[in-house]
């Protein structure tokens, strides 16, 4: 459906207009996962893998009542953590990773979440995307976390034809100004959910795709 742009200049111009549309629709970008600090955000993002934000927000109150910091979490039996997050999907693996990363934070970082990509991605269960969400949304480090949803939209909008999320991230970093990255990745997610879903996509309600299809963008 989307008309592919070949030149970098054309992609840059399209990205700028898309950014203006997103800024108008989403002038503020609240993090959709409930949290109170870097640790609870890290755990919430870890839980969100193959799970909806809504489900994560239903699970974390009980989990954080059990333990809301690495010191207390490190003392919990893994079975108890798993039982608390059982409805999130992949609960056995996520429980082991939450316990393991909590131990590492206590033993190696005095119970604090580190603020660098290198240190974060060494933690169990923390990939590049999870680390960048924490960096961007808590530490305010310019980052462009790309998940499968952003990867899909970047292709649909003709901004990237990358085969994987890492390459898509590189493409989007080039197209959007660094000062917008932290908000932009959330805006794209919000827009995709509201107007540009993978299924049931309607050009009448999706202004970005409608303009692209009409050659206006």
C-alpha positions in Angstrom: 0.0 0.0 0.0 2.7 2.5 1.0 4.6 4.2 -1.7 8.3 3.6 -1.2 10.7 6.5 -1.1 14.1 6.0 -2.6 16.0 9.2 -1.7 17.1 10.0 1.8 15.9 13.6 1.3 12.4 12.5 0.4 12.3 10.2 3.5 13.6 13.0 5.7 10.8 15.3 4.4 8.1 12.6 5.0 9.5 11.9 8.5 9.3 15.7 9.3 5.7 15.9 8.3 4.8 12.7 10.1 6.5 14.1 13.2 4.4 17.2 12.9 1.2 15.1 12.8 2.4 13.1 15.8 3.2 16.2 17.8 -0.3 17.6 17.1 -2.0 14.4 18.1 0.2 13.5 21.1 1.7 16.7 22.6 2.5 14.8 25.7 3.8 11.2 25.9 3.1 9.6 29.3 4.8 6.2 29.7 1.9 3.6 29.5 3.5 1.4 32.1 2.9 2.3 35.7 6.1 2.8 37.7 7.6 5.0 40.4 11.3 4.8 39.7 14.0 3.3 37.4 13.7 -0.2 39.0 9.9 -0.5 38.7 10.0 0.8 35.2 12.7 -1.7 34.3 10.7 -4.6 35.7 7.5 -3.4 34.0 9.2 -3.1 30.6 10.7 -6.6 31.1 7.2 -7.9 31.8 5.7 -6.2 28.7 7.5 -8.6 26.3 4.7 -10.5 24.5 2.2 -9.0 26.9 0.0 -5.9 26.7 0.7 -2.8 28.8 -2.8 -3.1 30.2 -2.0 -6.6 31.5 1.3 -5.5 32.9 -0.4 -2.7 34.8 -2.8 -5.2 36.3 0.0 -7.4 37.4 2.6 -5.0 38.8 0.6 -3.7 41.8 0.7 -7.2 43.4 4.3 -7.7 42.3 5.4 -4.4 43.7 3.5 -5.0 46.9 5.6 -8.1 47.2 8.8 -6.2 46.5 9.3 -2.8 44.8 13.1 -2.6 45.0 16.0 -4.9 44.2 16.9 -5.6 47.8 13.5 -6.9 48.7 13.0 -8.7 45.3 16.3 -10.5 45.7 14.9 -12.1 48.9 11.8 -13.5 47.2 11.5 -17.2 46.1 11.4 -17.4 42.4 8.1 -19.4 42.6 6.4 -16.6 44.5 7.5 -14.1 41.8 6.3 -16.4 39.1 2.9 -16.9 40.7 2.4 -13.2 41.0 3.2 -12.5 37.3 1.6 -15.7 36.0 -0.9 -14.0 33.8 1.8 -12.0 31.9 3.0 -14.8 29.7 6.5 -16.3 29.8 6.2 -16.1 33.6 8.8 -18.7 34.4 11.5 -17.0 32.4 10.5 -13.5 33.4 10.5 -14.5 37.1 14.0 -15.9 36.9 15.2 -12.8 35.1 13.6 -10.4 37.6 15.2 -12.3 40.5 18.6 -12.6 38.8 18.8 -8.9 37.8 17.8 -7.9 41.3 20.7 -9.8 42.7 23.0 -8.2 40.3 21.7 -4.7 41.1 22.3 -5.3 44.8 25.7 -7.0 44.4 27.2 -4.8 41.7 25.3 -1.5 41.7 24.4 -0.9 45.3 20.7 -1.5 44.5 20.6 1.2 41.8 19.6 0.8 38.2 22.6 1.7 36.0 22.1 4.5 33.4 24.1 3.2 30.4 23.1 0.9 27.6 26.1 -1.3 28.1 25.4 -1.9 31.7 21.7 -2.4 31.3 21.9 -4.9 28.5 24.2 -7.1 30.6 21.3 -7.7 33.0 19.3 -10.9 32.6 16.3 -10.5 30.3 17.2 -6.9 29.4 17.6 -6.4 25.6 18.4 -3.3 23.7 14.8 -2.2 23.4 14.1 -2.6 27.1 17.3 -0.8 28.1 16.5 2.1 25.8 13.0 2.5 27.2 14.5 2.9 30.6 17.2 5.2 29.4 14.8 7.4 27.5 11.9 7.5 29.9 13.7 7.6 33.2 17.2 8.9 32.6 16.2 11.2 29.7 19.0 9.8 27.5 18.2 10.3 23.8 17.1 6.8 22.6 14.9 5.3 20.0 13.6 2.0 21.2 12.2 0.0 18.3 9.8 -2.9 18.9 7.9 -4.9 16.3 5.1 -2.4 16.2 7.4 0.5 15.3 9.3 -1.7 12.9 6.0 -2.5 11.1 4.9 1.2 10.9 8.3 2.4 9.7 8.0 -0.1 6.8 4.3 0.8 6.1 5.1 4.5 6.0 8.1 4.0 3.7 10.7 5.2 6.2 12.6 2.0 6.3 12.8 -1.3 4.5 15.0 -2.9 7.1 14.7 -6.6 7.8 15.1 -6.3 11.6 14.4 -3.9 14.4 18.1 -2.9 14.9 18.4 -1.7 11.3 15.0 0.1 11.6 16.3 1.9 14.7 19.3 3.1 12.7 17.1 4.4 9.9 14.7 6.2 12.2 17.6 7.8 14.2 18.8 9.3 10.9 15.4 10.6 9.9 14.2 12.1 13.1 16.0 14.8 15.1 17.7 13.5 18.2 15.8 15.9 20.4 12.5 14.2 19.4 13.6 10.5 19.9 12.3 10.0 23.4 8.8 11.2 22.6 8.7 10.0 19.0 8.9 6.3 19.7 6.0 6.6 22.1 4.0 8.7 19.7 4.5 6.1 16.9 3.3 3.4 19.3 0.2 5.5 20.3 -0.6 6.3 16.7 -0.3 2.7 15.6 -2.7 1.5 18.3 -5.2 4.2 17.6 -5.1 4.7 13.9 -2.8 2.4 12.1 -3.2 -1.2 13.4 -1.8 -4.3 11.6 -5.4 -5.5 11.0 -8.6 -3.6 10.3 -6.6 -0.6 9.0 -8.9 2.1 7.7 -7.5 4.9 5.5 -10.4 7.1 6.5 -9.1 7.3 10.0 -5.4 7.0 9.3 -4.3 10.4 8.2 -0.7 9.4 7.6 -1.4 6.5 5.4 -4.2 8.4 3.6 -1.8 11.2 2.7 0.9 8.9 1.6 -1.5 6.9 -0.6 -2.8 10.2 -2.1 0.8 11.3 -2.8 0.4 14.3 -0.5 3.1 13.0 1.9 
